[in-house]
Amino acid sequence: MSNYLAQLADTRTRASWNERFEHWERPASDSEEAVIERAATVVRGALAKRTWLTSQGVLVKPQGSYFNNTNVRLESDMDLGVRHPGIRVVTGPGVTLQQADTTLGYVVTGEYNPDIALTLRAEIAAALATEFGGKNVHPGKKAFTVGAIPGSRADADVVPMMRLDYVFLQQPIFGTQPYLDRVEGVIIYGTDGSQVINFPEQHNANGKTKRDNTSHRFKKNVRILKRLRDELVELEWVAKGVVPSFLIECLCYRVEDTHYLYEEDRYDRAVRILRRMKALLADQTFVWGAREINDIKLLFHNSQPWTVDAARLFVEAALIRLGAN
């Protein structure tokens, strides 16, 4: 692997890497964004025609790389979360559900969340099939992919989800007593019985802060490394799907701000960031405690669809590809 990739790296000069990175770091073009927004508008309109969805107060919100502004050119799709307001409460260490109910005033309605989620999925399926035709709606374990949207070449992934409140014990920096606090997220019930918990609002807000703290270089380098990952997949040195874009974004987020702030060219900055990732991933304390961008979920946990070994392989292959191992 090392010799072959090193030979490939030798065929591209620093100048050509910088030129390529300048292209890769750009977000979707205005025309691509218009295509994505058209897809989202049409899907929202289809869902709004379904009485049950509107009567339940369901919200339709963008999510994923487009929402977080880390999507790359030619990645024309839109993730839409269809969020039911029914609340699933999850508690942190040292907090019971009874404490959460008593302190924060949750009301038990008697409806079972998975049952609501099942109805939500059925209503979304009916709305999309009515609007776009059943052959253009492709159900997955978690989301529906809608193709052939009129006036748009972009697909849309429509994800049924419910509100989730994570209740935890807040330890004030100054003050006397800890207190219960909550963070709003979402829970996705898969058709295979799986449950996925995400915190998209926290992810988005923290990503914006990171962008500002790094002179807008954080998201640019996310896009660069996502495209570099795609190149490594084409070269068959990284298997397709084992290093998701979300993982790359989280790894970039965990690299300290100072590594983005050196005045250097794009090539040196990408190498610097990858080398810092390599050092972090070699530190078992970091691996055990690293969080996603939302600062709540563990980045490397047996519930995640990726592994630390896959992350290490990607970073090593990327450095070799750049001739910087």
N, C-alpha and C positions, 0 to 999 in steps of 0.2 A: 504493500500500500504506500509506504513512505516514498520509495524510489519513484514509483509511477506518478504519484501526485506531485512530487518535487519536479519531475520532468515537465509536467503540464504547467506548473507554476512558472517555470523558466521561460515558457513561451509568451508570457505576458509581462510587459514592463511595468514599472511603477507608474509611469505616465498613463499607460492604458488602463491600469487598475483605477487610478484616480478619475479618468474619464468615465469609466463604467460606473464607478460609485456615484459620481455626480448624477448620472441618469437613474440609478437604482434608488437613490435617496428621495426621489420626488414622489409625492402622493399622486393619487389618481388625477388625471387631467380634468379640466372643466367639463369637457364633453362626456367623459366617463362618469363624472359625478352626476351630470344631468340624467344619464341613462339609469343610474342606480336610484336616484330620487324618483324617477318616473315609475320604476318597478315598485318602490315602496308606496307611492301614492295609490297606485292601482290596487295593490293588495289591501291597503287600509280601507279603500272604498268597498271592496268585496266583503270584508269582515263587518263593516258598519251596516250591511243589509241584513244581518242575522239578528233577530229580535232578542234571543237569549243572551248573546254576547253584549249587546248594548244595555239590556236591563240589569245585567250583573255588574256593570261598571268596569268592564274589562278595558285595560289600557294597552295600546300598541306602541311599543318603543323600539328604536333602533338599538342594536348592540353589536358586539364583535369589533373587528378591525376597522370597519368603516366608521362606526360610532367613535372609536378611540383614535381615529386618524393615523392608523399605522398600516392601512392597506396599501398595497403597491400597485403600480400601473399594470393594466391588463387583468387585475383581480376584480373584475366587475361583478360583484354580487352584493346582496344586502341581507343582513341578518335582522329579522324583526322578532322581538319577544312579545307574545300576546299574554299579558299578565292579569290573572284573576286576583281580586283583592282579598280573597280568603287567606287567612294567616296561618302558617305553620310556625310554631315557636320551637326554637332550639336553644338550649342553655349551655353556657360555658362552664368551666370547672368551678365547683363550689356553689352552683346555683341550681335550685330545683324548679320544676314547672310551677309548683304551688307558689313559691316565692315570686316568680315572674308574674303569675296571674294576680296575686294579691297586691304587689307593688305597682305594676304597670297597667292594671285594669283590663286585662284581656277578657273577652266574653266568649264562652263556649256556646256555639250555635247548634250543636248536635249533628252537623253535617261532617262527613268523613272526607278529609282532604283528597285522598286518592280517588274517591268517587266523583268529587267535583272535577278533578283533573281529567278523569275519563270522559265526563260530559263535555268539558272544555275542548278536548281533542276531537271528539265527534262533531261538535259544532263548527270547529275550524275546518275540518275535513269537508263538511257539507258546503260551507261557504265558498271554499276554494274550488271545489268540484263544480259547483253551480256557475261560478264566474269564468273559470278557465277550461273546464272540461276535465273529466277524470283522468284521461290519458296524459295530461300535462301536469298532474299533481302526483308527486312521488313521495309516499310516506316512508319515514325512517323510524328508528327506535325513539328518537327524541324530537325530530323536526320534520316538517313537510317542505320539500323542495318544489318550487313552482317555476316551470319553464314556459317559454312561448308567451310571455306577457305582452299584450298589445302595446305597440309604441316603444318597446324596450327590448334590447337583446340580453339584458341582465337577468339572471335567475334570482330568486328570493328564497331564503330559508326562513320558514315561519315556525317559531318555537313556542308551543304551549307551556306556560309556566304559572306558578302561584307565588304570592308574596311569602317571604320568610323573614322572621325577626330573630336575630341572634342576640340573646340576652346574656350579658356578662357582668362580672364584678369590676367596676371601674376603680382603679387605685389612683386617687389624686396625687399630683406631685406635691402640692401644698394643701394642708387641711388635716382634718382629724379622721373622719370615717369614710371608708369606701362606700360606694353606692351602686345600685343596679342601673345599667344603661343598656341601650339596644342599638343595633345597626340593622337597617333594612336590606334584605337581599332577595333572592328568588330561589325557588326549588323547581327542578324539572323532573317529572316522573316519566321514566322511560317505559316503553311497552314491554321490555324484557324484565321489569321489576326493579331496575336500577333507579337511583335517586342522585341527582347532581345539584349541588348547592353552589351558587355564584353570588358575587357582590358587584354587579356591573357599575353602579353609581360610584362606589368607592374606587374601583379600578380606574374609571374615567377621570375622577378628580385627582387622584394621586399621579396619574400619568401626565396630566396637564401641569401639575406642580413640578414634576421631574423635567418636563420639557422646558419650563421657564428657568429652572435652576441650572440647566446645562446649555444655555444660550441656543435653545431650540435644536440641539444636536442629538438628544435622546431618541426621538422618533425617527429622525433621519437614519440613525445607525440601526434601529430596529428593521427598517425597510431594507437597508443594505444587507444585513445578515440573513433576512428572510430570502432575499434573492440569491445570496451565496449558498444558502441551504438548498434551494431549488437546483442550483448548478451541481452541487454535490450529489443530489439525488439522480440527476441525469447521468452523472459519471458512475453511478452505482456504488459509491463509497458510503453513502448514507441511505438506508432503506426508506422508502416512501412511507410517510405517516408516523414514523417513530420520534421525530423531532417536530412537534406542532409549532405553528407560528406563535401561539400563546406562550409556550415555554421559552422561545427565543425572546419574546417581549419581556417576560419576567426576569430572565437572566440579565438582559440589558438594564432593566430597572435596578437590579441588585448591585450592579457595578457603581461604585461611589461617584458622585457628581464630579469630583476633581479630575477623574480620568477623561472626562468629556471636554474639559476646559483648557487643555494645552493648545497653544497656537501651533498647529501642525497640519499637514495635509490629510486628506481623507484616508489614504492608505495607512499612514502611521497611527491615526486615531482608531481605525478598525482593528489593527493589530494590537494596539494597547488595550482596547476593550476585551478582545478575545483572550489575551494573556492574563488579564485580571480575572476573567471568568474561569480560566483554567486553574488559577491559584485558589479561587473560592471553592471550586468543585473538588479540589484536593483536600480541603479543610473539612473534616468530618463534623466539626461543631457547626460550621455554616450549613452543611447539608441537612443536619438534623433540625436546625432552627429556621431555615430560610422560609419566607412567606411569599405568597403570590403578591401581585401589585396591590391587591386590596388590603394587605397587611393583616389578614385574618386567617386564611387557609394556608396550611403547610404546602410548600411547593413540591417537596418530595415526600410522598406518603403512599402507602400501598393502595389507596383509593384512586390515585392519579393514573391517567392513561399513558404515562411516560415514566422513564426511569432515570436515575442519576447516571447510569452507565451510558445511556443513549446521549445524554447531554454532554458527557465527557468526550464521547466519540465524535460528536458534531464539532466541538471546539477544536479538538486535535486535528481533525480532517480539514477544518477551515484554515487553521494556521499553516498546515502543510500546503494547502492549495495556494495560499498567499506567499509561500516560500519563506515563512517566518517561524517555523517550528523550532 
